[in-house]
Amino acid sequence: MAKIHLKDNSEVKEDDIKNSLIQFLANRNLENLAKENLIIFPPTIKESKDLKPDNYIFTSHNGQVWTRNIIGIIKKGDDELQITSRFHKTNQPNEDYFLRYLLQKVLHYNVMKEQVSASQSNDYYDLLIYLFPLYLGNALKKGVYKEYVERTYNDANIKGPIQLARHIKQNVPFMGKVAYKAREFSYDNKVTQLVRHTMDYIQKERRFDLEDDLTIKENIRAIKQETPTYVAQARYEIVRENVLDPVRHGYFVEYYDLQQLCIQILRQEKIGFADDTDKINGIIIDVAWLWEEYLATLLVDFEHSFEHPKGNESIYQSCSSGQVRPDFYNDKIVIDAKYKLLADKTIKREDRFQIISYLHYRNAEKAGILYPATETKLETEGILKGMGGEIFKQSLAIPQNSDTYDRFVKTMKNAENDLKKDLSSYLN
């Protein structure tokens, strides 16, 4: 059994490259891996500018193999690959505090009833549980899932085929009732029941607080209201039914994603399903997307409020071609979120050209990048020739020596305040 631990944007050791799981992943892109039993976050690859369908988990450069802006846990047979953030210290508890903090800030998953176990065997399932509220919310945007279900009745209102054997067993002597079955279009079905079992498991057995956020609380209420036949003891049968019959309709792709997530969370209990050693499973997270969405929580409500556009815009006045999407901007400044590793803290050539184009397109005074580092610092590169405008880079310090998550959060809050002071001073 081989367990390999890597960090994002880092070189892979020569001995690890020979591992069969890494060899398997090195030749497959994300679009291909999406067909496996993998949870890919964000659910739609198109949501991320950095995580494209043709991207690979590993890249080769000058004879070396490097990880990219992807973190997560992937398993195949006895092999397990764990990729954490480059800010995770391996001599600290196994949990990646930086990843946990980003997920909680972006997914509004702020309160847990007790500390999450930091054991290595649980970190994968904890990641899955963090994603549950978002997947549930995305699915419910299409409304509560409805499908045909077969139900059995024993009454006088016959609306389906009579089940003779059951009728004789239950209704002799005849008292006016008939045993029959009916096919009905119902909200109370295998998928909503699976979601209900997952909610029950998370709240009662893993002690996560799902009802801290009002939107999450309303989503949970909607599922509970539509699953009156819920029975806790039926979990095995519900999971089995969903494994054998996945959601197939293209319109309900969000429910397919939610269904697969719920199955992985509940199968952690080992409730009778044999693991297929030939199958790959796990979770892949685009940390660059997560970094950008985390910065949005800081900058949108900042005193110099920034816009964080979700869609592309044209750089031209009279046509729709030339689509671009700056990460953050206001009337004075444009900021591009960059999670990538900055060698010698130097803005890379393609990134510099990108922010220069944003600066002129937005008619701004300054443009720069905001990236994670080990210190919080704002540095200017210089004023551009020609039309002018200043280029800068701003870093945000990620705590390196926090021995508990509470200390990590406290240090992060201090770094965030320093970041805001730097930007305020720079803008004023």
ZAMAR-759691 format. One record per residue (C-alpha): residue in three letters; x, y, z. Coordinates in steps of 0.2 Angstrom, whole numbers, plus 5000, padded with zeros to 4 digits. Example, Ala and Ser with C-alpha at 12.3 -4.5 7.8 and 13.67 -1.06 7.14 Angstrom:
BEGIN
<node rest="ala" u="5062" v="4978" w="5039"/>
<node rest="ser" u="5068" v="4995" w="5036"/>
***
This chain:
BEGIN
<node rest="met" u="5000" v="5000" w="5000"/>
<node rest="ala" u="5008" v="5017" w="4995"/>
<node rest="lys" u="5003" v="5033" w="5002"/>
<node rest="ile" u="5010" v="5048" w="4993"/>
<node rest="his" u="5009" v="5066" w="5000"/>
<node rest="leu" u="5012" v="5081" w="4988"/>
<node rest="lys" u="5010" v="5099" w="4988"/>
<node rest="asp" u="5002" v="5110" w="4975"/>
<node rest="asn" u="5014" v="5120" w="4963"/>
<node rest="ser" u="5029" v="5109" w="4969"/>
<node rest="glu" u="5041" v="5097" w="4961"/>
<node rest="val" u="5037" v="5078" w="4962"/>
<node rest="lys" u="5051" v="5067" w="4968"/>
<node rest="glu" u="5058" v="5055" w="4956"/>
<node rest="asp" u="5054" v="5040" w="4967"/>
<node rest="asp" u="5036" v="5046" w="4968"/>
<node rest="ile" u="5034" v="5048" w="4949"/>
<node rest="lys" u="5036" v="5029" w="4947"/>
<node rest="asn" u="5020" v="5026" w="4958"/>
<node rest="ser" u="5007" v="5017" w="4947"/>
<node rest="leu" u="4993" v="5030" w="4953"/>
<node rest="ile" u="5004" v="5045" w="4947"/>
<node rest="gln" u="5007" v="5036" w="4931"/>
<node rest="phe" u="4989" v="5033" w="4929"/>
<node rest="leu" u="4984" v="5051" w="4932"/>
<node rest="ala" u="4999" v="5059" w="4922"/>
<node rest="asn" u="4991" v="5054" w="4906"/>
<node rest="arg" u="4973" v="5059" w="4909"/>
<node rest="asn" u="4966" v="5076" w="4908"/>
<node rest="leu" u="4952" v="5083" w="4919"/>
<node rest="glu" u="4938" v="5080" w="4906"/>
<node rest="asn" u="4943" v="5062" w="4906"/>
<node rest="leu" u="4944" v="5060" w="4925"/>
<node rest="ala" u="4927" v="5068" w="4927"/>
<node rest="lys" u="4920" v="5052" w="4920"/>
<node rest="glu" u="4928" v="5042" w="4934"/>
<node rest="asn" u="4921" v="5041" w="4952"/>
<node rest="leu" u="4929" v="5058" w="4956"/>
<node rest="ile" u="4921" v="5073" w="4964"/>
<node rest="ile" u="4928" v="5089" w="4955"/>
<node rest="phe" u="4926" v="5106" w="4963"/>
<node rest="pro" u="4919" v="5118" w="4957"/>
<node rest="pro" u="4906" v="5106" w="4950"/>
<node rest="thr" u="4907" v="5114" w="4932"/>
<node rest="ile" u="4924" v="5115" w="4926"/>
<node rest="lys" u="4919" v="5129" w="4915"/>
<node rest="glu" u="4917" v="5140" w="4931"/>
<node rest="ser" u="4936" v="5141" w="4933"/>
<node rest="lys" u="4947" v="5151" w="4922"/>
<node rest="asp" u="4962" v="5141" w="4928"/>
<node rest="leu" u="4955" v="5124" w="4928"/>
<node rest="lys" u="4951" v="5120" w="4910"/>
<node rest="pro" u="4945" v="5103" w="4904"/>
<node rest="asp" u="4961" v="5099" w="4895"/>
<node rest="asn" u="4972" v="5103" w="4911"/>
<node rest="tyr" u="4981" v="5089" w="4919"/>
<node rest="ile" u="4985" v="5086" w="4937"/>
<node rest="phe" u="5004" v="5086" w="4933"/>
<node rest="thr" u="5014" v="5095" w="4921"/>
<node rest="ser" u="5032" v="5092" w="4914"/>
<node rest="his" u="5045" v="5106" w="4913"/>
<node rest="asn" u="5063" v="5104" w="4909"/>
<node rest="gly" u="5063" v="5086" w="4913"/>
<node rest="gln" u="5054" v="5089" w="4930"/>
<node rest="val" u="5036" v="5084" w="4935"/>
<node rest="trp" u="5027" v="5097" w="4945"/>
<node rest="thr" u="5010" v="5098" w="4953"/>
<node rest="arg" u="4998" v="5112" w="4948"/>
<node rest="asn" u="4984" v="5122" w="4956"/>
<node rest="ile" u="4974" v="5107" w="4961"/>
<node rest="ile" u="4973" v="5099" w="4978"/>
<node rest="gly" u="4963" v="5084" w="4985"/>
<node rest="ile" u="4964" v="5066" w="4988"/>
<node rest="ile" u="4964" v="5052" w="4975"/>
<node rest="lys" u="4963" v="5033" w="4978"/>
<node rest="lys" u="4965" v="5018" w="4967"/>
<node rest="gly" u="4966" v="5001" w="4975"/>
<node rest="asp" u="4979" v="5002" w="4989"/>
<node rest="asp" u="4987" v="5018" w="4982"/>
<node rest="glu" u="4982" v="5035" w="4989"/>
<node rest="leu" u="4988" v="5052" w="4983"/>
<node rest="gln" u="4986" v="5067" w="4994"/>
<node rest="ile" u="4989" v="5084" w="4987"/>
<node rest="thr" u="4988" v="5098" w="5000"/>
<node rest="ser" u="4991" v="5117" w="4998"/>
<node rest="arg" u="5010" v="5122" w="4998"/>
<node rest="phe" u="5006" v="5131" w="5015"/>
<node rest="his" u="5002" v="5115" w="5024"/>
<node rest="lys" u="5015" v="5110" w="5036"/>
<node rest="thr" u="5018" v="5091" w="5036"/>
<node rest="asn" u="5025" v="5092" w="5054"/>
<node rest="gln" u="5008" v="5100" w="5060"/>
<node rest="pro" u="4991" v="5090" w="5062"/>
<node rest="asn" u="4986" v="5081" w="5046"/>
<node rest="glu" u="4972" v="5093" w="5042"/>
<node rest="asp" u="4976" v="5107" w="5029"/>
<node rest="tyr" u="4971" v="5122" w="5039"/>
<node rest="phe" u="4973" v="5134" w="5024"/>
<node rest="leu" u="4961" v="5123" w="5013"/>
<node rest="arg" u="4948" v="5122" w="5027"/>
<node rest="tyr" u="4948" v="5141" w="5030"/>
<node rest="leu" u="4946" v="5144" w="5012"/>
<node rest="leu" u="4931" v="5132" w="5011"/>
<node rest="gln" u="4923" v="5139" w="5026"/>
<node rest="lys" u="4924" v="5157" w="5020"/>
<node rest="val" u="4918" v="5153" w="5002"/>
<node rest="leu" u="4905" v="5140" w="5006"/>
<node rest="his" u="4898" v="5150" w="5022"/>
<node rest="tyr" u="4901" v="5134" w="5032"/>
<node rest="asn" u="4906" v="5144" w="5048"/>
<node rest="val" u="4901" v="5134" w="5063"/>
<node rest="met" u="4904" v="5116" w="5068"/>
<node rest="lys" u="4897" v="5108" w="5084"/>
<node rest="glu" u="4914" v="5101" w="5088"/>
<node rest="gln" u="4932" v="5100" w="5081"/>
<node rest="val" u="4934" v="5090" w="5065"/>
<node rest="ser" u="4945" v="5075" w="5068"/>
<node rest="ala" u="4962" v="5078" w="5061"/>
<node rest="ser" u="4965" v="5059" w="5058"/>
<node rest="gln" u="4972" v="5055" w="5041"/>
<node rest="ser" u="4958" v="5043" w="5038"/>
<node rest="asn" u="4944" v="5056" w="5040"/>
<node rest="asp" u="4951" v="5071" w="5030"/>
<node rest="tyr" u="4945" v="5065" w="5014"/>
<node rest="tyr" u="4927" v="5063" w="5020"/>
<node rest="asp" u="4928" v="5079" w="5029"/>
<node rest="leu" u="4932" v="5088" w="5012"/>
<node rest="leu" u="4916" v="5079" w="5005"/>
<node rest="ile" u="4905" v="5085" w="5019"/>
<node rest="tyr" u="4911" v="5103" w="5017"/>
<node rest="leu" u="4905" v="5103" w="4999"/>
<node rest="phe" u="4888" v="5096" w="5003"/>
<node rest="pro" u="4879" v="5113" w="5006"/>
<node rest="leu" u="4885" v="5120" w="4990"/>
<node rest="tyr" u="4880" v="5105" w="4980"/>
<node rest="leu" u="4863" v="5104" w="4988"/>
<node rest="gly" u="4860" v="5123" w="4984"/>
<node rest="asn" u="4865" v="5121" w="4966"/>
<node rest="ala" u="4853" v="5106" w="4964"/>
<node rest="leu" u="4838" v="5115" w="4972"/>
<node rest="lys" u="4840" v="5129" w="4960"/>
<node rest="lys" u="4831" v="5117" w="4948"/>
<node rest="gly" u="4818" v="5114" w="4961"/>
<node rest="val" u="4816" v="5098" w="4972"/>
<node rest="tyr" u="4819" v="5083" w="4961"/>
<node rest="lys" u="4804" v="5074" w="4955"/>
<node rest="glu" u="4803" v="5057" w="4947"/>
<node rest="tyr" u="4791" v="5042" w="4944"/>
<node rest="val" u="4791" v="5030" w="4959"/>
<node rest="glu" u="4781" v="5014" w="4962"/>
<node rest="arg" u="4771" v="5013" w="4978"/>
<node rest="thr" u="4760" v="4999" w="4985"/>
<node rest="tyr" u="4742" v="5003" w="4992"/>
<node rest="asn" u="4728" v="4994" w="5001"/>
<node rest="asp" u="4712" v="5004" w="5000"/>
<node rest="ala" u="4696" v="5006" w="4990"/>
<node rest="asn" u="4703" v="5019" w="4978"/>
<node rest="ile" u="4711" v="5008" w="4965"/>
<node rest="lys" u="4723" v="5017" w="4953"/>
<node rest="gly" u="4734" v="5003" w="4947"/>
<node rest="pro" u="4737" v="4985" w="4944"/>
<node rest="ile" u="4730" v="4973" w="4957"/>
<node rest="gln" u="4743" v="4963" w="4967"/>
<node rest="leu" u="4733" v="4947" w="4969"/>
<node rest="ala" u="4744" v="4937" w="4981"/>
<node rest="arg" u="4745" v="4952" w="4993"/>
<node rest="his" u="4727" v="4956" w="4991"/>
<node rest="ile" u="4722" v="4938" w="4997"/>
<node rest="lys" u="4735" v="4939" w="5011"/>
<node rest="gln" u="4729" v="4956" w="5018"/>
<node rest="asn" u="4710" v="4956" w="5013"/>
<node rest="val" u="4702" v="4940" w="5016"/>
<node rest="pro" u="4688" v="4941" w="5022"/>
<node rest="phe" u="4685" v="4955" w="5010"/>
<node rest="met" u="4681" v="4971" w="5019"/>
<node rest="gly" u="4681" v="4983" w="5004"/>
<node rest="lys" u="4700" v="4986" w="5002"/>
<node rest="val" u="4710" v="4980" w="4987"/>
<node rest="ala" u="4729" v="4978" w="4987"/>
<node rest="tyr" u="4737" v="4986" w="4971"/>
<node rest="lys" u="4752" v="4996" w="4965"/>
<node rest="ala" u="4753" v="5013" w="4957"/>
<node rest="arg" u="4767" v="5022" w="4947"/>
<node rest="glu" u="4767" v="5041" w="4953"/>
<node rest="phe" u="4777" v="5056" w="4949"/>
<node rest="ser" u="4783" v="5061" w="4967"/>
<node rest="tyr" u="4795" v="5072" w="4976"/>
<node rest="asp" u="4798" v="5058" w="4988"/>
<node rest="asn" u="4810" v="5047" w="4979"/>
<node rest="lys" u="4826" v="5038" w="4980"/>
<node rest="val" u="4837" v="5054" w="4976"/>
<node rest="thr" u="4828" v="5065" w="4989"/>
<node rest="gln" u="4828" v="5051" w="5001"/>
<node rest="leu" u="4847" v="5049" w="4998"/>
<node rest="val" u="4850" v="5068" w="5002"/>
<node rest="arg" u="4839" v="5066" w="5018"/>
<node rest="his" u="4850" v="5052" w="5024"/>
<node rest="thr" u="4866" v="5062" w="5020"/>
<node rest="met" u="4859" v="5076" w="5030"/>
<node rest="asp" u="4855" v="5065" w="5045"/>
<node rest="tyr" u="4872" v="5057" w="5044"/>
<node rest="ile" u="4881" v="5074" w="5044"/>
<node rest="gln" u="4871" v="5081" w="5058"/>
<node rest="lys" u="4870" v="5067" w="5070"/>
<node rest="glu" u="4886" v="5057" w="5067"/>
<node rest="arg" u="4899" v="5069" w="5061"/>
<node rest="arg" u="4893" v="5083" w="5071"/>
<node rest="phe" u="4894" v="5097" w="5058"/>
<node rest="asp" u="4881" v="5111" w="5060"/>
<node rest="leu" u="4872" v="5112" w="5043"/>
<node rest="glu" u="4859" v="5125" w="5050"/>
<node rest="asp" u="4871" v="5140" w="5054"/>
<node rest="asp" u="4867" v="5148" w="5037"/>
<node rest="leu" u="4849" v="5153" w="5033"/>
<node rest="thr" u="4850" v="5147" w="5015"/>
<node rest="ile" u="4857" v="5130" w="5020"/>
<node rest="lys" u="4843" v="5129" w="5033"/>
<node rest="glu" u="4830" v="5133" w="5021"/>
<node rest="asn" u="4837" v="5120" w="5009"/>
<node rest="ile" u="4837" v="5107" w="5022"/>
<node rest="arg" u="4819" v="5111" w="5027"/>
<node rest="ala" u="4813" v="5109" w="5009"/>
<node rest="ile" u="4821" v="5091" w="5008"/>
<node rest="lys" u="4813" v="5086" w="5024"/>
<node rest="gln" u="4796" v="5092" w="5019"/>
<node rest="glu" u="4796" v="5082" w="5004"/>
<node rest="thr" u="4802" v="5066" w="5011"/>
<node rest="pro" u="4788" v="5060" w="5024"/>
<node rest="thr" u="4792" v="5042" w="5021"/>
<node rest="tyr" u="4810" v="5044" w="5028"/>
<node rest="val" u="4816" v="5029" w="5039"/>
<node rest="ala" u="4834" v="5030" w="5046"/>
<node rest="gln" u="4835" v="5011" w="5045"/>
<node rest="ala" u="4833" v="5011" w="5026"/>
<node rest="arg" u="4850" v="5019" w="5022"/>
<node rest="tyr" u="4858" v="5004" w="5015"/>
<node rest="glu" u="4844" v="5000" w="5003"/>
<node rest="ile" u="4843" v="5019" w="4998"/>
<node rest="val" u="4861" v="5020" w="4994"/>
<node rest="arg" u="4861" v="5004" w="4984"/>
<node rest="glu" u="4846" v="5010" w="4974"/>
<node rest="asn" u="4855" v="5026" w="4970"/>
<node rest="val" u="4871" v="5017" w="4965"/>
<node rest="leu" u="4862" v="5006" w="4953"/>
<node rest="asp" u="4851" v="5019" w="4946"/>
<node rest="pro" u="4860" v="5036" w="4944"/>
<node rest="val" u="4851" v="5052" w="4938"/>
<node rest="arg" u="4853" v="5052" w="4919"/>
<node rest="his" u="4843" v="5067" w="4913"/>
<node rest="gly" u="4854" v="5081" w="4907"/>
<node rest="tyr" u="4843" v="5094" w="4914"/>
<node rest="phe" u="4847" v="5087" w="4931"/>
<node rest="val" u="4866" v="5087" w="4930"/>
<node rest="glu" u="4867" v="5096" w="4947"/>
<node rest="tyr" u="4857" v="5082" w="4955"/>
<node rest="tyr" u="4868" v="5069" w="4947"/>
<node rest="asp" u="4883" v="5078" w="4955"/>
<node rest="leu" u="4874" v="5079" w="4972"/>
<node rest="gln" u="4869" v="5061" w="4971"/>
<node rest="gln" u="4887" v="5055" w="4968"/>
<node rest="leu" u="4893" v="5066" w="4982"/>
<node rest="cys" u="4880" v="5059" w="4994"/>
<node rest="ile" u="4885" v="5041" w="4989"/>
<node rest="gln" u="4903" v="5044" w="4993"/>
<node rest="ile" u="4899" v="5052" w="5010"/>
<node rest="leu" u="4887" v="5038" w="5015"/>
<node rest="arg" u="4898" v="5024" w="5008"/>
<node rest="gln" u="4912" v="5029" w="5020"/>
<node rest="glu" u="4902" v="5019" w="5033"/>
<node rest="lys" u="4906" v="5003" w="5023"/>
<node rest="ile" u="4888" v="4997" w="5024"/>
<node rest="gly" u="4890" v="4982" w="5014"/>
<node rest="phe" u="4898" v="4988" w="4998"/>
<node rest="ala" u="4914" v="4980" w="4992"/>
<node rest="asp" u="4927" v="4992" w="4986"/>
<node rest="asp" u="4931" v="4989" w="4968"/>
<node rest="thr" u="4950" v="4990" w="4968"/>
<node rest="asp" u="4951" v="4994" w="4949"/>
<node rest="lys" u="4941" v="5010" w="4952"/>
<node rest="ile" u="4948" v="5027" w="4955"/>
<node rest="asn" u="4939" v="5038" w="4968"/>
<node rest="gly" u="4942" v="5054" w="4977"/>
<node rest="ile" u="4940" v="5073" w="4976"/>
<node rest="ile" u="4949" v="5086" w="4966"/>
<node rest="ile" u="4948" v="5104" w="4971"/>
<node rest="asp" u="4954" v="5119" w="4960"/>
<node rest="val" u="4962" v="5130" w="4973"/>
<node rest="ala" u="4965" v="5144" w="4961"/>
<node rest="trp" u="4946" v="5146" w="4959"/>
<node rest="leu" u="4944" v="5144" w="4978"/>
<node rest="trp" u="4957" v="5158" w="4981"/>
<node rest="glu" u="4948" v="5170" w="4970"/>
<node rest="glu" u="4931" v="5167" w="4978"/>
<node rest="tyr" u="4939" v="5169" w="4995"/>
<node rest="leu" u="4947" v="5186" w="4990"/>
<node rest="ala" u="4929" v="5191" w="4985"/>
<node rest="thr" u="4923" v="5189" w="5003"/>
<node rest="leu" u="4937" v="5202" w="5008"/>
<node rest="leu" u="4936" v="5214" w="4994"/>
<node rest="val" u="4917" v="5216" w="4989"/>
<node rest="asp" u="4913" v="5223" w="5007"/>
<node rest="phe" u="4930" v="5232" w="5008"/>
<node rest="glu" u="4929" v="5251" w="5011"/>
<node rest="his" u="4935" v="5254" w="4993"/>
<node rest="ser" u="4922" v="5241" w="4987"/>
<node rest="phe" u="4927" v="5231" w="4972"/>
<node rest="glu" u="4916" v="5223" w="4958"/>
<node rest="his" u="4918" v="5204" w="4956"/>
<node rest="pro" u="4910" v="5200" w="4939"/>
<node rest="lys" u="4904" v="5183" w="4936"/>
<node rest="gly" u="4902" v="5184" w="4917"/>
<node rest="asn" u="4914" v="5190" w="4903"/>
<node rest="glu" u="4914" v="5207" w="4896"/>
<node rest="ser" u="4919" v="5214" w="4879"/>
<node rest="ile" u="4934" v="5226" w="4877"/>
<node rest="tyr" u="4926" v="5234" w="4862"/>
<node rest="gln" u="4912" v="5247" w="4862"/>
<node rest="ser" u="4903" v="5242" w="4846"/>
<node rest="cys" u="4904" v="5222" w="4846"/>
<node rest="ser" u="4904" v="5208" w="4858"/>
<node rest="ser" u="4920" v="5199" w="4853"/>
<node rest="gly" u="4936" v="5201" w="4864"/>
<node rest="gln" u="4928" v="5194" w="4879"/>
<node rest="val" u="4938" v="5196" w="4896"/>
<node rest="arg" u="4934" v="5195" w="4914"/>
<node rest="pro" u="4945" v="5205" w="4927"/>
<node rest="asp" u="4944" v="5197" w="4944"/>
<node rest="phe" u="4941" v="5213" w="4954"/>
<node rest="tyr" u="4940" v="5232" w="4950"/>
<node rest="asn" u="4933" v="5248" w="4955"/>
<node rest="asp" u="4935" v="5266" w="4947"/>
<node rest="lys" u="4954" v="5267" w="4951"/>
<node rest="ile" u="4961" v="5250" w="4952"/>
<node rest="val" u="4961" v="5232" w="4944"/>
<node rest="ile" u="4966" v="5217" w="4954"/>
<node rest="asp" u="4969" v="5199" w="4947"/>
<node rest="ala" u="4969" v="5185" w="4959"/>
<node rest="lys" u="4984" v="5173" w="4957"/>
<node rest="tyr" u="4987" v="5157" w="4967"/>
<node rest="lys" u="5001" v="5152" w="4957"/>
<node rest="leu" u="5019" v="5151" w="4964"/>
<node rest="leu" u="5028" v="5167" w="4960"/>
<node rest="ala" u="5047" v="5163" w="4958"/>
<node rest="asp" u="5057" v="5177" w="4967"/>
<node rest="lys" u="5040" v="5186" w="4969"/>
<node rest="thr" u="5041" v="5192" w="4951"/>
<node rest="ile" u="5026" v="5194" w="4941"/>
<node rest="lys" u="5026" v="5183" w="4926"/>
<node rest="arg" u="5027" v="5190" w="4908"/>
<node rest="glu" u="5010" v="5183" w="4903"/>
<node rest="asp" u="5002" v="5189" w="4919"/>
<node rest="arg" u="5009" v="5207" w="4918"/>
<node rest="phe" u="5003" v="5208" w="4900"/>
<node rest="gln" u="4986" v="5203" w="4906"/>
<node rest="ile" u="4984" v="5216" w="4920"/>
<node rest="ile" u="4991" v="5229" w="4908"/>
<node rest="ser" u="4977" v="5226" w="4896"/>
<node rest="tyr" u="4964" v="5226" w="4911"/>
<node rest="leu" u="4971" v="5243" w="4916"/>
<node rest="his" u="4969" v="5251" w="4899"/>
<node rest="tyr" u="4952" v="5242" w="4896"/>
<node rest="arg" u="4945" v="5248" w="4913"/>
<node rest="asn" u="4953" v="5266" w="4911"/>
<node rest="ala" u="4961" v="5263" w="4929"/>
<node rest="glu" u="4975" v="5271" w="4937"/>
<node rest="lys" u="4983" v="5255" w="4944"/>
<node rest="ala" u="4983" v="5236" w="4941"/>
<node rest="gly" u="4991" v="5222" w="4950"/>
<node rest="ile" u="4990" v="5204" w="4957"/>
<node rest="leu" u="4985" v="5198" w="4974"/>
<node rest="tyr" u="4994" v="5181" w="4979"/>
<node rest="pro" u="4997" v="5171" w="4994"/>
<node rest="ala" u="5014" v="5171" w="5002"/>
<node rest="thr" u="5022" v="5170" w="5019"/>
<node rest="glu" u="5021" v="5189" w="5022"/>
<node rest="thr" u="5009" v="5203" w="5019"/>
<node rest="lys" u="5017" v="5216" w="5008"/>
<node rest="leu" u="5013" v="5228" w="4994"/>
<node rest="glu" u="5026" v="5232" w="4981"/>
<node rest="thr" u="5025" v="5243" w="4966"/>
<node rest="glu" u="5034" v="5238" w="4950"/>
<node rest="gly" u="5034" v="5255" w="4941"/>
<node rest="ile" u="5024" v="5267" w="4931"/>
<node rest="leu" u="5021" v="5262" w="4913"/>
<node rest="lys" u="5027" v="5271" w="4898"/>
<node rest="gly" u="5015" v="5278" w="4885"/>
<node rest="met" u="4998" v="5279" w="4892"/>
<node rest="gly" u="5004" v="5278" w="4910"/>
<node rest="gly" u="4997" v="5268" w="4925"/>
<node rest="glu" u="5006" v="5259" w="4939"/>
<node rest="ile" u="5009" v="5240" w="4941"/>
<node rest="phe" u="5010" v="5232" w="4958"/>
<node rest="lys" u="5009" v="5216" w="4967"/>
<node rest="gln" u="5001" v="5213" w="4984"/>
<node rest="ser" u="5004" v="5197" w="4995"/>
<node rest="leu" u="4993" v="5190" w="5009"/>
<node rest="ala" u="5002" v="5181" w="5023"/>
<node rest="ile" u="4997" v="5163" w="5026"/>
<node rest="pro" u="5001" v="5157" w="5044"/>
<node rest="gln" u="5015" v="5144" w="5044"/>
<node rest="asn" u="5016" v="5139" w="5062"/>
<node rest="ser" u="4999" v="5137" w="5069"/>
<node rest="asp" u="4997" v="5122" w="5080"/>
<node rest="thr" u="4978" v="5123" w="5081"/>
<node rest="tyr" u="4964" v="5129" w="5069"/>
<node rest="asp" u="4958" v="5143" w="5081"/>
<node rest="arg" u="4976" v="5150" w="5081"/>
<node rest="phe" u="4977" v="5149" w="5062"/>
<node rest="val" u="4960" v="5158" w="5060"/>
<node rest="lys" u="4966" v="5172" w="5072"/>
<node rest="thr" u="4982" v="5174" w="5063"/>
<node rest="met" u="4973" v="5175" w="5046"/>
<node rest="lys" u="4961" v="5188" w="5052"/>
<node rest="asn" u="4976" v="5199" w="5057"/>
<node rest="ala" u="4984" v="5196" w="5040"/>
<node rest="glu" u="4968" v="5201" w="5031"/>
<node rest="asn" u="4967" v="5217" w="5041"/>
<node rest="asp" u="4985" v="5221" w="5036"/>
<node rest="leu" u="4980" v="5218" w="5018"/>
<node rest="lys" u="4966" v="5230" w="5019"/>
<node rest="lys" u="4977" v="5243" w="5027"/>
<node rest="asp" u="4990" v="5241" w="5013"/>
<node rest="leu" u="4977" v="5243" w="4999"/>
<node rest="ser" u="4968" v="5258" w="5008"/>
<node rest="ser" u="4985" v="5267" w="5010"/>
<node rest="tyr" u="4989" v="5263" w="4992"/>
<node rest="leu" u="4972" v="5269" w="4985"/>
<node rest="asn" u="4972" v="5285" w="4996"/>
***
